[in-house]
Amino acid sequence: MNAESSVVVGVDIGGSKVAAGLVDANGEIRVRNRTPMLTTGTPSNGLDAVSTAIRGLFSDASPPTRFGAIGICAPGPLNPDTGVIINPPNLAIWHNYPLAEEMRRLYSVPIKVDNDANAAALAEAKWGAGRGYRNIFYASVGTGIGTGIVFDGRIYHGRTGAAAEGGHLGIDRNGPLCNCGKRGCIETLAAGPAIARRAQQKLARNPKSLLVEMAGGNIQAVNSEMVGKAKYSGCKQRNGWKGSCCR
């Protein structure tokens, strides 16, 4: 934490959105903002999306707030030492992209970039469900699947910085083709888009479901969020159907 400021900017970059917040030394988010992530075109489009999210914090903050650093969590693989985004399957516009360097050029403050799941694992270890434990393993499910490992309060990066890239462990050699180039990665079977795809496939065979109602009758519009809502809405009882798409 920079002595000149009581807050830092935290940024979470995903495959579909950028979330940003002004965070104090206790891990409390004072102001937050969210904007779509730009994943097509030139690498600068993605940088513009991150800057838009950060600018939104200060249009909402009253009075204007100074900040001493920016911490960024982004999809891997990446180099946590240099802040270079190497080749994330869900952010193809950032191939060997020097994100930390570009952010320092824009904001002239210290910048730290790490894998999104690593950062979340450290936050849980420090302030959340992992507080009080020496070692924790964390998993997140979104556009992709991320995992993080914390030993004795420190992120375990391994030799290459990608020790906990759990979403790209292969579990089915004949499974779907992953954006990383391999087949049967956990991410292709259990991340948000994969959940939606499997639901759509089941609904094509048996469209009698609350999910179809949620999607306005368009099976292709079904997403993983709808699958979760349908499960907790008791679609089996409402439709008199076995509800296999919710499993």
C-alpha positions as CSV (number, residue, x, y, z in Angstrom):
1,M,0.0,0.0,0.0
2,N,1.4,3.3,-1.1
3,A,1.8,5.8,1.8
4,E,0.4,8.5,-0.3
5,S,-3.0,6.9,-0.6
6,S,-5.3,4.8,1.6
7,V,-6.8,2.9,-1.4
8,V,-5.6,0.9,-4.4
9,V,-7.4,0.0,-7.6
10,G,-8.3,-3.7,-8.0
11,V,-9.1,-4.9,-11.5
12,D,-10.6,-8.3,-12.5
13,I,-10.4,-9.0,-16.2
14,G,-12.5,-11.8,-17.5
15,G,-13.5,-13.2,-20.9
16,S,-16.7,-11.1,-21.0
17,K,-16.3,-8.3,-18.4
18,V,-13.9,-6.0,-16.5
19,A,-14.7,-5.4,-12.9
20,A,-12.9,-2.7,-11.0
21,G,-12.9,-1.4,-7.4
22,L,-11.3,1.0,-5.0
23,V,-10.1,-1.2,-2.2
24,D,-8.8,-0.1,1.2
25,A,-6.2,-1.8,3.4
26,N,-8.8,-4.0,5.1
27,G,-9.9,-5.5,1.7
28,E,-13.2,-3.5,1.7
29,I,-14.4,-2.3,-1.7
30,R,-15.4,1.3,-1.4
31,V,-16.5,1.9,-5.0
32,R,-17.0,-0.6,-7.8
33,N,-17.6,-0.5,-11.5
34,R,-18.1,-3.1,-14.3
35,T,-17.9,-2.8,-18.0
36,P,-17.8,-5.3,-21.0
37,M,-14.4,-6.7,-22.0
38,L,-13.4,-6.1,-25.6
39,T,-12.0,-9.4,-27.0
40,T,-11.8,-8.7,-30.7
41,G,-9.8,-6.3,-32.8
42,T,-6.4,-5.0,-31.6
43,P,-4.7,-5.5,-28.2
44,S,-5.4,-1.8,-27.4
45,N,-9.1,-2.5,-27.4
46,G,-8.7,-4.7,-24.4
47,L,-6.6,-2.0,-22.7
48,D,-9.3,0.6,-23.4
49,A,-11.9,-1.6,-21.7
50,V,-9.7,-1.8,-18.6
51,S,-9.2,2.0,-18.6
52,T,-12.9,2.5,-19.0
53,A,-13.6,0.4,-15.9
54,I,-11.0,2.3,-13.9
55,R,-12.3,5.7,-15.0
56,G,-15.8,4.7,-13.9
57,L,-14.6,4.4,-10.3
58,F,-13.8,8.1,-10.2
59,S,-16.9,9.3,-11.8
60,D,-18.7,7.4,-9.0
61,A,-16.3,8.3,-6.2
62,S,-17.2,11.4,-4.1
63,P,-15.0,13.2,-3.3
64,P,-12.3,12.3,-5.9
65,T,-9.9,9.7,-4.5
66,R,-6.2,9.2,-5.1
67,F,-4.8,5.7,-5.3
68,G,-1.3,4.4,-4.8
69,A,-1.2,1.2,-7.0
70,I,-3.2,-1.0,-9.3
71,G,-3.5,-4.7,-8.8
72,I,-4.8,-6.7,-11.8
73,C,-6.0,-10.2,-12.0
74,A,-6.3,-11.6,-15.6
75,P,-6.7,-15.0,-17.3
76,G,-3.6,-17.0,-17.7
77,P,-1.2,-18.2,-18.8
78,L,0.8,-15.1,-17.8
79,N,4.1,-14.1,-16.3
80,P,3.5,-12.7,-12.8
81,D,7.0,-11.3,-12.6
82,T,6.9,-9.2,-15.8
83,G,3.1,-8.7,-16.1
84,V,3.1,-10.1,-19.6
85,I,-0.1,-11.9,-20.7
86,I,1.2,-14.9,-22.7
87,N,-1.6,-16.5,-24.6
88,P,-5.0,-16.8,-22.7
89,P,-7.5,-19.0,-24.6
90,N,-10.4,-16.6,-23.7
91,L,-8.5,-13.4,-24.6
92,A,-6.9,-14.1,-27.9
93,I,-6.2,-10.4,-28.7
94,W,-3.6,-10.5,-25.9
95,H,-0.7,-12.6,-27.2
96,N,2.5,-11.9,-25.3
97,Y,1.0,-8.6,-24.3
98,P,2.9,-6.4,-21.8
99,L,-0.1,-5.4,-19.8
100,A,1.8,-4.2,-16.7
101,E,4.0,-2.0,-18.8
102,E,1.1,-0.5,-20.7
103,M,-0.8,0.2,-17.4
104,R,2.3,1.9,-15.9
105,R,2.5,4.1,-19.0
106,L,-1.1,5.2,-18.5
107,Y,-1.2,5.7,-14.7
108,S,2.4,6.1,-13.4
109,V,1.8,4.0,-10.3
110,P,3.1,0.6,-9.3
111,I,1.3,-2.2,-11.2
112,K,1.0,-5.9,-10.2
113,V,-0.5,-8.5,-12.5
114,D,-1.3,-12.1,-11.6
115,N,-3.6,-14.9,-12.6
116,D,-7.2,-14.3,-11.7
117,A,-7.6,-17.5,-9.7
118,N,-4.3,-16.9,-7.9
119,A,-5.4,-13.5,-6.8
120,A,-8.8,-14.8,-5.7
121,A,-7.0,-17.6,-3.7
122,L,-4.8,-15.1,-2.0
123,A,-7.9,-12.9,-1.1
124,E,-9.7,-15.9,0.3
125,A,-6.6,-16.8,2.4
126,K,-6.2,-13.2,3.7
127,W,-9.9,-12.1,4.2
128,G,-12.2,-14.9,3.2
129,A,-13.1,-18.6,3.6
130,G,-9.4,-19.6,3.8
131,R,-8.5,-17.2,6.7
132,G,-6.6,-18.9,9.4
133,Y,-5.4,-21.8,7.2
134,R,-1.8,-22.2,6.2
135,N,-2.5,-23.8,2.8
136,I,-5.5,-23.5,0.5
137,F,-6.7,-24.6,-2.9
138,Y,-9.1,-22.3,-4.8
139,A,-11.3,-23.0,-7.9
140,S,-13.4,-20.5,-9.9
141,V,-16.0,-21.2,-12.6
142,G,-16.7,-18.5,-15.2
143,T,-16.0,-18.2,-18.9
144,G,-13.1,-20.5,-18.1
145,I,-12.1,-22.5,-15.0
146,G,-9.2,-21.2,-12.8
147,T,-7.4,-22.6,-9.8
148,G,-5.0,-21.1,-7.3
149,I,-2.7,-22.5,-4.6
150,V,-1.6,-20.6,-1.5
151,F,1.2,-22.0,0.7
152,D,1.9,-20.3,4.0
153,G,0.1,-17.1,2.9
154,R,1.9,-16.8,-0.5
155,I,0.8,-17.7,-4.0
156,Y,2.5,-20.8,-5.4
157,H,3.5,-19.9,-9.0
158,G,5.9,-22.8,-9.7
159,R,8.8,-22.6,-12.1
160,T,6.9,-21.1,-15.0
161,G,4.3,-19.1,-13.2
162,A,1.6,-21.5,-14.3
163,A,1.6,-24.1,-11.5
164,A,-2.1,-23.9,-10.8
165,E,-3.5,-23.7,-14.4
166,G,-6.1,-26.3,-13.4
167,G,-8.7,-25.5,-16.1
168,H,-6.4,-26.9,-18.8
169,L,-5.8,-30.3,-17.3
170,G,-6.9,-32.9,-19.8
171,I,-9.4,-35.4,-18.5
172,D,-10.9,-36.8,-21.8
173,R,-8.6,-37.3,-24.8
174,N,-11.7,-37.6,-27.0
175,G,-13.4,-34.6,-25.5
176,P,-14.2,-31.2,-27.0
177,L,-11.4,-29.1,-28.5
178,C,-10.3,-26.4,-26.1
179,N,-9.3,-22.9,-27.2
180,C,-5.8,-23.8,-25.9
181,G,-5.5,-26.4,-28.6
182,K,-5.9,-29.5,-26.5
183,R,-8.9,-31.8,-26.2
184,G,-10.9,-32.7,-23.1
185,C,-9.6,-29.9,-20.8
186,I,-11.7,-29.5,-17.7
187,E,-12.7,-26.1,-18.9
188,T,-14.3,-27.5,-22.0
189,L,-16.6,-29.7,-19.9
190,A,-17.4,-27.7,-16.8
191,A,-17.0,-23.9,-17.4
192,G,-19.9,-21.6,-18.0
193,P,-20.1,-21.9,-21.8
194,A,-19.7,-25.7,-21.5
195,I,-22.6,-25.9,-19.0
196,A,-24.8,-23.9,-21.4
197,R,-23.8,-26.0,-24.4
198,R,-24.7,-29.2,-22.6
199,A,-28.0,-27.8,-21.5
200,Q,-28.8,-26.7,-25.1
201,Q,-28.0,-30.2,-26.4
202,K,-30.3,-31.8,-23.9
203,L,-33.1,-29.3,-24.5
204,A,-32.9,-30.0,-28.3
205,R,-34.0,-33.6,-27.4
206,N,-36.6,-32.6,-24.8
207,P,-37.6,-28.9,-24.9
208,K,-40.2,-29.2,-22.0
209,S,-38.3,-27.1,-19.5
210,L,-38.3,-23.9,-17.4
211,L,-35.1,-23.1,-19.2
212,V,-36.8,-22.7,-22.5
213,E,-39.2,-20.3,-20.9
214,M,-36.3,-18.3,-19.4
215,A,-34.8,-18.1,-22.8
216,G,-37.9,-16.8,-24.5
217,G,-38.4,-20.0,-26.4
218,N,-34.9,-19.8,-27.9
219,I,-32.9,-22.8,-26.9
220,Q,-29.7,-21.3,-28.3
221,A,-30.1,-18.4,-25.8
222,V,-29.8,-20.6,-22.8
223,N,-26.8,-19.8,-20.7
224,S,-25.2,-21.2,-17.5
225,E,-26.8,-18.5,-15.3
226,M,-30.2,-19.7,-16.5
227,V,-29.2,-23.3,-15.7
228,G,-28.4,-22.3,-12.1
229,K,-31.6,-20.4,-11.7
230,A,-33.7,-23.2,-13.1
231,K,-32.1,-25.7,-10.7
232,Y,-33.0,-23.6,-7.7
233,S,-36.4,-22.8,-9.0
234,G,-37.5,-26.5,-8.9
235,C,-38.0,-27.0,-12.6
236,K,-38.6,-30.7,-12.0
237,Q,-41.8,-30.1,-10.0
238,R,-43.0,-27.2,-12.2
239,N,-42.7,-29.1,-15.5
240,G,-43.2,-32.7,-14.4
241,W,-40.0,-33.5,-16.2
242,K,-36.8,-35.2,-15.0
243,G,-34.8,-32.0,-15.4
244,S,-31.6,-33.6,-16.7
245,C,-30.4,-30.3,-18.0
246,C,-30.0,-29.1,-14.5
247,R,-27.6,-31.8,-13.3
